Amino acid sequence: MAPATIVSEEPVNGCSHAATEPPQAKQMAAETLTAPLPNPSLVVTADHRLKAEEAPIYAPKKGEALVHVKATGVCGSDIHFWKTGKIGTLVFEGDCIIGHEAAGVVVRCGEGVSNLRPGDRVAIEPGVPCGECFLCTEGRYNLCEDVRFAGVYPYHGTIQRYKCHPAKWLHKLPDNISYAEGALLEPLSVAMHGIRTAGLALGVGSVVCGAGPIGLIALAAARASGAHPLVITDVEPSRLAFAKTLVPSAVTYRVDPALGAEGNGRAIRRLFGDDEYSAPRTVLECTGVESSICTAAFTARRGGVVMVIGVGREVMNNLPFMHLSLAEIKLEFINRYRDTWPAGIACLSSGILDLKSLISHTFPLEKAVDALTLASDYRNGSIKVQIGNPNYDVTYNSSTTEYSVWTDGYYKRATPVVKAKIYPRERMLEVGHAGNRYDNTVPKLFASQVLMALWEEKGNMAPSQLASLQVTGVINEETVAAAQVAMAEKDSDPLTITENDTEAWAAMVDSPFGKLAVRVANAAGKSISSIAMERFFSFVAVQHIKFNYT
């Protein structure tokens, strides 16, 4: 695990960062510091390839903060840029790091930043407008022509570990919103802007077209807004089934391609009643697919609104213009969002909206290519795929309570193999009781603290009962078996840490996994030797390295 270097200035176009290129001379002369983890990133190239690449870490400029990105959601636009290289006039003319649905923790503030400090948990609003044009001064900054939007060429996005961003566009997260939920604020903002613009009303029916991530969030937000009754449509039964679990009061409708847009529109309207007044006043179209927009047009009641939230083709030639005209149905559109983050944070923090179940897959940063590949095929059953490890906090301040773990021999590293923040026991119990919410992207040291808390709570259970305390996919049977072998055998590999190396031995025994190993040994009625301890500990360290936890 090589240390990463922070340089003082980002290239002008924001995209010259290939690991094989030497830094600019002015960067070489800049003040540098070593970050505890490298900065892998996911790049989309101009010729439609995905490329995992080490990126430099730029020191925050005036008004900026450096954020350790903990979670980034995969958006359909990321996949579209990868597959086609463009969305409308937005064209990938060169390599660019993608990603824009993100949350993380501030690790460094640039000059003049007074609203944030290191350690603040934040959600990233990815669009940075010019602040000077008439649209910005009117408050409609989402329409600014000079917006710098993260993850859209030439502005690097958030599928990287460290990213600088203007502090003005970083929104503090309360403690009860996780990083993973914080990364959902961006798609929630899209849905909220559409709902605000469409004017959903209490007790008035609405339809959501499309049960993808945006459609599902729009459905949940529409229900929270008081719109009723609600219908959600899709062609995929599994997505409709999930929508029903998310909002049980919603009615699902599977679109039948054989009926055409008008036929499906009539069928959906019948779910609301037989007369025109009962027909849905608002349709939130969340797919951007032409046939779905046409269906939405035939679904809305006369004088109603079709709000197109989804992003579709540049030109659509088959919209029912005359029907929309004669029925005075407003066909409206939105461009991203504005002034939605505070309201979105309030909705998540208060429990008005609970969107955690939308996160179907989480990948470590180093497996970002796999994340995009899975998300690009609906047959894989994903809803919202996220990249990162929001449960692992790297501590940057040496004065805080932390463990820096070093091993020697085969596992020698220039930097600590693991830096783990020590969490309160109450937090560990909370995580432990959550069970299989945590998969194998949870760092082993974090997991050991979970096990220790549960172990104490249940009265120091015997090793044979350890399985009942396992956090699914984190400390598995292989790990337990390795610990038991370590207690029973001596490792033939040359080891340099022994009881005579007082400082190293003390650090190892006092580490979270060292404590756990001692507990296992004591419960088994065995003493634990330095060799057994190192074998047990090295197994854990090697798992950390193998999975490349963020």
C-alpha distance (Angstrom), angle and dihedral (degrees) to the residues before:
residue distance angle dihedral
M1 . . .
A2 3.78 . .
P3 3.79 121.2 .
A4 3.78 117.3 -109.6
T5 3.78 125.1 -130.6
I6 3.78 125.9 -136.7
V7 3.81 115.9 -143.7
S8 3.76 124.9 -161.7
E9 3.79 104.6 -124.0
E10 3.78 136.9 36.3
P11 3.83 118.7 -138.1
V12 3.79 113.6 -94.3
N13 3.79 95.8 -108.3
G14 3.77 92.8 43.1
C15 3.79 94.3 -128.1
S16 3.80 112.7 80.7
H17 3.76 101.1 101.5
A18 3.79 111.3 116.4
A19 3.78 111.7 152.7
T20 3.81 90.8 -130.4
E21 3.80 93.4 57.1
P22 3.81 119.1 89.8
P23 3.81 114.1 -120.0
Q24 3.77 118.3 -102.6
A25 3.78 115.0 -89.4
K26 3.79 91.9 -111.2
Q27 3.80 88.9 53.3
M28 3.79 91.7 50.2
A29 3.80 89.0 55.7
A30 3.78 93.4 46.3
E31 3.77 126.5 105.1
T32 3.78 109.2 -91.2
L33 3.76 135.9 -168.0
T34 3.77 133.5 -172.0
A35 3.79 119.0 -110.9
P36 3.81 117.7 -151.9
L37 3.80 92.7 -124.0
P38 3.82 134.5 36.8
N39 3.80 122.1 -110.6
P40 3.80 110.3 -117.6
S41 3.79 115.3 178.7
L42 3.80 140.5 -176.3
V43 3.79 115.3 -122.8
V44 3.80 130.3 -168.1
T45 3.79 111.2 -151.2
A46 3.79 128.7 -146.6
D47 3.81 89.0 -108.9
H48 3.84 93.1 56.8
R49 3.78 100.7 -99.9
L50 3.78 130.0 136.1
K51 3.77 113.7 -131.7
A52 3.79 129.0 -174.7
E53 3.78 106.8 -146.1
E54 3.77 140.3 169.1
A55 3.81 109.0 -115.1
P56 3.81 129.3 -161.7
I57 3.77 119.2 -111.4
Y58 3.79 112.3 -122.5
A59 3.77 120.1 -148.2
P60 3.80 111.3 -122.5
K61 3.78 115.3 -96.9
K62 3.79 125.6 -144.1
G63 3.79 109.3 -49.5
E64 3.82 93.5 11.9
A65 3.79 135.7 108.0
L66 3.78 128.9 -153.1
V67 3.80 109.3 -127.1
H68 3.78 127.8 -161.2
V69 3.80 98.2 -142.3
K70 3.80 109.4 -136.4
A71 3.80 101.2 176.9
T72 3.80 135.2 13.8
G73 3.79 124.8 -178.8
V74 3.79 122.0 -139.9
C75 3.81 109.4 -121.6
G76 3.77 127.5 -160.6
S77 3.79 87.9 -117.9
D78 3.82 90.0 60.8
I79 3.79 89.0 56.5
H80 3.80 91.7 44.3
F81 3.80 92.0 53.0
W82 3.80 89.2 48.9
K83 3.79 95.5 48.2
T84 3.83 100.7 37.7
G85 3.80 106.7 14.3
K86 3.80 94.3 -130.2
I87 3.77 149.0 53.5
G88 3.78 110.2 -159.7
T89 3.79 108.1 -53.7
L90 3.82 92.6 -12.1
V91 3.80 104.1 100.8
F92 3.80 129.7 177.0
E93 3.79 101.0 -132.3
G94 3.80 92.9 167.3
D95 3.78 143.4 3.4
C96 3.79 116.0 -51.2
I97 3.80 137.1 169.4
I98 3.80 108.3 -116.5
G99 3.81 132.3 -149.8
H100 3.80 133.3 87.9
E101 3.83 109.0 174.4
A102 3.79 99.6 89.9
A103 3.78 151.0 142.0
G104 3.78 131.5 -179.0
V105 3.78 147.7 137.5
V106 3.80 128.0 -74.8
V107 3.80 111.7 -117.2
R108 3.79 101.8 170.9
C109 3.82 136.3 13.3
G110 3.77 127.1 -148.4
E111 3.77 126.9 -136.3
G112 3.78 115.6 -59.7
V113 3.81 97.4 17.7
S114 3.80 107.9 136.4
N115 3.81 103.4 154.3
L116 3.81 95.8 64.6
R117 3.77 139.3 41.6
P118 3.82 134.4 -174.0
G119 3.78 110.7 -72.6
D120 3.80 95.7 34.7
R121 3.79 113.0 133.8
V122 3.79 110.9 -134.4
A123 3.79 144.9 177.0
I124 3.78 115.5 -137.1
E125 3.80 119.2 -127.8
P126 3.82 96.6 -156.0
G127 3.80 101.8 -157.8
V128 3.81 115.7 83.0
P129 3.84 111.0 -171.8
C130 3.79 125.9 -158.6
G131 3.81 92.5 -110.0
E132 3.80 92.5 -146.9
C133 3.82 109.7 72.8
F134 3.81 122.1 93.2
L135 3.81 91.1 -102.9
C136 3.80 91.8 54.9
T137 3.80 92.5 46.2
E138 3.83 89.2 50.2
G139 3.80 89.6 53.6
R140 3.81 94.2 -110.5
Y141 3.77 92.3 115.5
N142 3.80 93.1 149.5
L143 3.83 87.2 73.7
C144 3.82 94.8 52.5
E145 3.80 109.8 132.9
D146 3.80 91.9 -147.7
V147 3.80 97.8 51.0
R148 3.79 115.8 144.4
F149 3.78 104.5 -143.3
A150 3.80 119.0 -168.4
G151 3.78 113.5 -119.3
V152 3.81 95.0 20.9
Y153 3.80 115.3 103.6
P154 2.98 124.9 -66.2
Y155 3.82 94.3 18.2
H156 3.79 117.3 77.0
G157 3.78 117.7 -123.4
T158 3.77 137.5 -145.9
I159 3.80 104.8 -88.1
Q160 3.79 89.0 105.1
R161 3.76 132.4 80.2
Y162 3.80 99.0 -114.2
K163 3.80 127.3 33.0
C164 3.79 134.8 168.2
H165 3.79 116.4 -137.0
P166 3.82 135.0 168.6
A167 3.79 107.8 -88.6
K168 3.82 91.0 -135.1
W169 3.80 89.0 68.1
L170 3.80 96.4 48.2
H171 3.80 114.4 95.6
K172 3.80 120.9 -155.9
L173 3.79 116.0 -121.6
P174 3.80 122.5 -143.5
D175 3.78 116.6 -125.0
N176 3.80 93.7 -103.6
I177 3.82 93.3 62.2
S178 3.80 112.8 79.7
Y179 3.79 123.5 -144.8
A180 3.80 89.3 -108.2
E181 3.81 90.4 55.2
G182 3.79 90.0 44.0
A183 3.79 88.9 58.5
L184 3.82 88.3 56.4
L185 3.80 91.0 62.2
E186 3.80 91.4 84.0
P187 3.83 96.7 58.3
L188 3.81 88.4 38.1
S189 3.80 87.6 56.2
V190 3.80 90.3 54.6
A191 3.80 90.9 53.5
M192 3.81 93.3 43.3
H193 3.80 93.0 52.2
G194 3.80 90.1 50.4
I195 3.80 92.6 48.7
R196 3.80 92.9 47.7
T197 3.79 92.5 48.6
A198 3.80 93.4 45.7
G199 3.79 92.1 50.2
L200 3.79 102.7 -132.0
A201 3.79 111.7 -162.4
L202 3.79 137.7 -155.1
G203 3.77 112.9 -88.6
V204 3.80 94.7 2.9
G205 3.80 119.2 121.8
S206 3.78 123.6 -110.7
V207 3.80 139.0 178.9
V208 3.79 127.8 -145.9
C209 3.81 114.8 -156.0
G210 3.79 112.0 -152.6
A211 3.81 129.9 27.4
G212 3.79 96.4 -141.7
P213 3.82 120.7 118.2
I214 3.82 95.4 -74.9
G215 3.80 92.6 43.9
L216 3.80 92.6 48.9
I217 3.79 91.9 48.5
A218 3.81 89.6 47.0
L219 3.81 89.3 51.3
A220 3.80 92.4 51.9
A221 3.80 91.6 45.0
A222 3.81 92.2 47.1
R223 3.78 90.3 53.1
A224 3.82 90.4 48.7
S225 3.81 89.0 50.9
G226 3.80 90.3 58.4
A227 3.81 98.8 -110.5
H228 3.81 109.9 153.7
P229 2.96 141.3 -142.0
L230 3.80 101.0 24.3
V231 3.80 129.5 -164.0
I232 3.80 126.0 -175.5
T233 3.80 123.0 -164.2
D234 3.79 134.8 -160.3
V235 3.79 140.6 145.3
E236 3.82 93.4 -127.3
P237 3.86 115.4 80.5
S238 3.81 94.8 -157.7
R239 3.78 91.8 57.5
L240 3.78 91.6 49.2
A241 3.80 89.2 50.2
F242 3.80 89.6 53.5
A243 3.81 90.6 48.0
K244 3.79 88.7 55.8
T245 3.80 91.0 54.7
L246 3.80 91.1 47.9
V247 3.81 95.1 49.0
P248 3.83 108.4 14.3
S249 3.81 92.9 -175.4
A250 3.81 92.2 60.4
V251 3.80 121.3 98.8
T252 3.80 116.1 -132.7
Y253 3.80 125.6 -143.6
R254 3.78 124.5 -169.1
V255 3.79 110.1 -145.6
D256 3.81 113.5 -125.2
P257 3.83 109.9 -149.9
A258 3.80 89.9 -159.5
L259 3.82 90.9 65.7
G260 3.79 94.7 56.9
A261 3.78 125.0 -144.2
E262 3.80 96.6 -61.9
G263 3.80 94.0 46.0
N264 3.79 93.3 49.4
G265 3.80 90.0 45.7
R266 3.81 91.4 55.3
A267 3.81 91.6 47.0
I268 3.80 92.1 51.5
R269 3.81 92.1 47.9
R270 3.81 90.4 54.2
L271 3.81 88.7 61.7
F272 3.82 87.2 67.1
G273 3.80 98.0 45.3
D274 3.78 142.1 -78.4
D275 3.80 102.7 -81.0
E276 3.79 131.8 72.7
Y277 3.79 93.6 -115.7
S278 3.80 91.6 59.8
A279 3.81 93.2 52.3
P280 3.83 115.5 107.0
R281 3.78 113.7 -82.8
T282 3.79 94.0 -158.8
V283 3.79 131.9 38.5
L284 3.80 118.5 -170.2
E285 3.80 105.9 -155.9
C286 3.81 106.6 -159.1
T287 3.81 103.7 169.2
G288 3.80 105.7 63.2
V289 3.81 88.0 -143.9
E290 3.80 113.1 140.4
S291 3.81 95.6 -133.6
S292 3.81 90.4 51.1
I293 3.81 92.4 49.8
C294 3.81 88.7 51.6
T295 3.81 90.1 50.0
A296 3.79 89.4 50.0
A297 3.80 89.9 52.9
F298 3.82 91.3 55.7
T299 3.82 91.4 43.8
A300 3.81 100.6 56.2
R301 3.77 118.2 87.2
R302 3.80 121.5 -115.4
G303 3.78 109.1 -72.9
G304 3.80 90.0 18.1
V305 3.79 132.8 129.3
V306 3.79 132.2 -110.6
M307 3.80 107.3 -163.1
V308 3.81 111.4 -164.0
I309 3.79 106.5 -151.7
G310 3.80 97.3 157.6
V311 3.80 122.7 86.3
G312 3.80 114.7 -122.1
R313 3.77 143.3 162.3
E314 3.79 122.2 -36.7
V315 3.83 92.7 -116.4
M316 3.80 129.2 28.6
N317 3.80 117.4 -174.1
N318 3.79 104.2 178.1
L319 3.79 104.3 63.0
P320 3.85 112.7 134.8
F321 3.79 94.5 -112.8
M322 3.80 97.1 169.5
H323 3.82 93.4 48.7
L324 3.80 91.0 50.7
S325 3.79 90.3 47.4
L326 3.82 98.6 47.5
A327 3.81 92.8 44.5
E328 3.81 92.5 44.0
I329 3.79 90.1 -129.5
K330 3.77 111.6 169.3
L331 3.79 112.8 -131.0
E332 3.80 103.8 -158.9
F333 3.78 135.6 176.8
I334 3.78 138.8 -162.8
N335 3.78 134.1 -151.6
R336 3.79 109.5 -145.0
Y337 3.85 110.1 -67.0
R338 3.77 147.8 -75.3
D339 3.80 134.5 -150.6
T340 3.79 92.6 2.2
W341 3.80 105.0 116.9
P342 3.84 98.8 80.0
A343 3.81 91.4 48.4
G344 3.80 91.7 44.9
I345 3.80 91.6 50.9
A346 3.81 89.7 49.3
C347 3.81 91.1 51.6
L348 3.81 93.7 51.1
S349 3.79 96.0 40.5
S350 3.81 94.2 48.9
G351 3.80 94.5 45.8
I352 3.79 93.8 -115.9
L353 3.80 85.2 126.5
D354 3.80 126.8 28.0
L355 3.80 110.0 -172.1
K356 3.81 100.7 159.5
S357 3.79 93.4 108.1
L358 3.81 90.7 64.2
I359 3.81 90.3 72.8
S360 3.79 101.1 92.3
H361 3.81 100.9 164.0
T362 3.80 135.5 23.5
F363 3.81 123.0 -167.6
P364 3.80 129.2 -172.2
L365 3.78 113.5 -111.6
E366 3.79 92.8 -106.8
K367 3.81 89.3 60.0
A368 3.80 95.0 51.8
V369 3.81 91.8 123.3
D370 3.81 88.9 58.8
A371 3.80 89.7 49.4
L372 3.81 92.9 54.6
T373 3.80 91.4 44.5
L374 3.79 92.7 52.8
A375 3.80 94.1 44.1
S376 3.81 91.8 50.3
D377 3.82 93.3 66.1
Y378 3.82 116.0 60.7
R379 3.80 89.3 -161.0
N380 3.80 88.3 74.6
G381 3.79 88.8 71.3
S382 3.78 97.8 -124.2
I383 3.79 122.7 154.5
K384 3.79 105.7 177.2
V385 3.79 117.4 -1.3
Q386 3.79 116.7 -160.7
I387 3.78 132.0 -167.0
G388 3.78 124.2 -148.0
N389 3.75 138.8 40.7
P390 3.79 110.1 -90.4
N391 3.82 92.8 178.1
Y392 3.80 96.4 63.8
D393 3.79 117.3 79.5
V394 3.78 117.4 -165.8
T395 3.79 109.3 -152.9
Y396 3.79 115.4 -140.5
N397 3.80 99.9 179.7
S398 3.79 112.1 79.9
S399 3.80 90.5 -157.2
T400 3.80 91.6 67.0
T401 3.77 123.6 86.4
E402 3.78 107.3 -85.4
Y403 3.78 143.9 130.8
S404 3.78 122.9 -126.9
V405 3.78 108.4 -161.6
W406 3.78 121.6 -154.6
T407 3.79 128.1 -177.6
D408 3.74 129.3 -177.4
G409 3.79 138.1 -149.9
Y410 3.80 112.7 32.0
Y411 3.80 91.7 1.7
K412 3.80 96.4 50.7
R413 3.81 112.9 140.5
A414 3.80 132.6 179.8
T415 3.79 88.6 -129.5
P416 3.79 130.3 32.7
V417 3.77 111.6 -70.1
V418 3.78 89.3 -136.5
K419 3.77 134.8 13.9
A420 3.77 109.2 -169.9
K421 3.76 127.9 -177.3
I422 3.78 112.7 -138.1
Y423 3.78 110.9 -123.3
P424 3.82 128.7 -154.5
R425 3.78 113.9 -91.9
E426 3.82 90.3 -118.9
R427 3.80 90.3 59.6
M428 3.80 90.7 50.3
L429 3.79 92.0 52.3
E430 3.79 90.4 49.4
V431 3.80 90.2 53.4
G432 3.79 93.1 43.9
H433 3.78 93.8 52.1
A434 3.80 89.3 49.9
G435 3.82 87.0 70.2
N436 3.77 117.2 -176.6
R437 3.80 95.2 13.5
Y438 3.79 83.1 97.6
D439 3.79 118.3 66.6
N440 3.79 133.1 -174.9
T441 3.79 93.4 -66.3
V442 3.81 88.7 78.2
P443 3.83 109.3 103.7
K444 3.76 115.6 -110.9
L445 3.78 94.4 -124.2
F446 3.78 90.2 53.9
A447 3.80 89.2 48.2
S448 3.79 91.8 50.0
Q449 3.78 90.1 58.0
V450 3.80 89.0 51.2
L451 3.80 90.4 52.4
M452 3.78 92.9 46.1
A453 3.80 91.7 53.3
L454 3.80 91.9 48.7
W455 3.81 90.7 44.2
E456 3.80 91.1 56.0
E457 3.80 93.0 43.3
K458 3.79 91.6 54.7
G459 3.79 95.6 46.4
N460 3.81 104.0 -98.3
M461 3.77 98.7 -59.1
A462 3.79 121.5 -148.9
P463 3.82 120.2 -97.3
S464 3.80 89.9 -106.5
Q465 3.79 87.9 64.3
L466 3.78 94.7 47.4
A467 3.79 91.3 98.8
S468 3.79 90.4 67.5
L469 3.80 89.2 59.8
Q470 3.78 97.2 48.6
V471 3.76 119.1 123.4
T472 3.80 102.6 -133.1
G473 3.78 112.3 -95.7
V474 3.80 94.5 -3.3
I475 3.80 107.9 79.5
N476 3.78 101.1 17.7
E477 3.79 133.3 173.4
E478 3.80 90.6 -85.8
T479 3.78 90.4 58.8
V480 3.80 93.0 47.4
A481 3.80 90.8 47.0
A482 3.79 90.8 51.5
A483 3.79 90.1 52.0
Q484 3.79 91.9 50.4
V485 3.80 91.7 47.9
A486 3.78 89.4 49.1
M487 3.79 90.1 55.6
A488 3.79 93.5 48.1
E489 3.79 102.9 40.4
K490 3.76 141.1 42.7
D491 3.76 120.0 -123.0
S492 3.81 114.3 -120.6
D493 3.80 92.8 -153.8
P494 3.81 115.5 104.8
L495 3.79 107.7 -100.6
T496 3.76 127.4 -169.6
I497 3.79 101.1 -164.6
T498 3.81 114.4 83.8
E499 3.77 136.2 151.3
N500 3.80 86.4 -88.7
D501 3.81 90.1 64.7
T502 3.78 88.7 75.0
E503 3.80 99.0 -179.1
A504 3.81 95.9 45.1
W505 3.80 92.8 43.3
A506 3.80 92.5 49.3
A507 3.80 91.4 50.0
M508 3.78 91.2 50.6
V509 3.80 95.9 46.8
D510 3.80 91.2 45.7
S511 3.80 94.3 50.9
P512 3.81 118.6 102.2
F513 3.79 93.2 -106.7
G514 3.77 91.0 43.1
K515 3.78 89.2 56.6
L516 3.77 90.3 47.9
A517 3.81 91.3 49.7
V518 3.80 90.6 51.6
R519 3.80 90.4 49.8
V520 3.79 91.3 51.2
A521 3.80 91.0 48.1
N522 3.79 93.8 47.6
A523 3.78 92.6 48.0
A524 3.80 89.0 51.3
G525 3.79 91.2 50.4
K526 3.80 93.1 -116.3
S527 3.75 133.1 122.2
I528 3.77 117.4 -126.3
S529 3.78 121.4 -129.3
S530 3.77 128.9 -155.3
I531 3.79 90.5 -107.4
A532 3.79 92.7 50.4
M533 3.79 90.7 46.6
E534 3.78 93.0 50.6
R535 3.78 92.8 46.6
F536 3.78 90.7 51.4
F537 3.77 92.7 44.2
S538 3.79 95.0 44.4
F539 3.78 90.7 53.2
V540 3.77 88.6 57.7
A541 3.80 92.8 45.0
V542 3.77 92.1 50.4
Q543 3.81 90.1 52.5
H544 3.78 88.2 53.9
I545 3.80 91.3 51.6
K546 3.79 94.7 42.9
F547 3.78 94.3 54.3
N548 3.80 93.9 38.9
Y549 3.77 95.0 -140.8
T550 3.78 117.5 -151.2
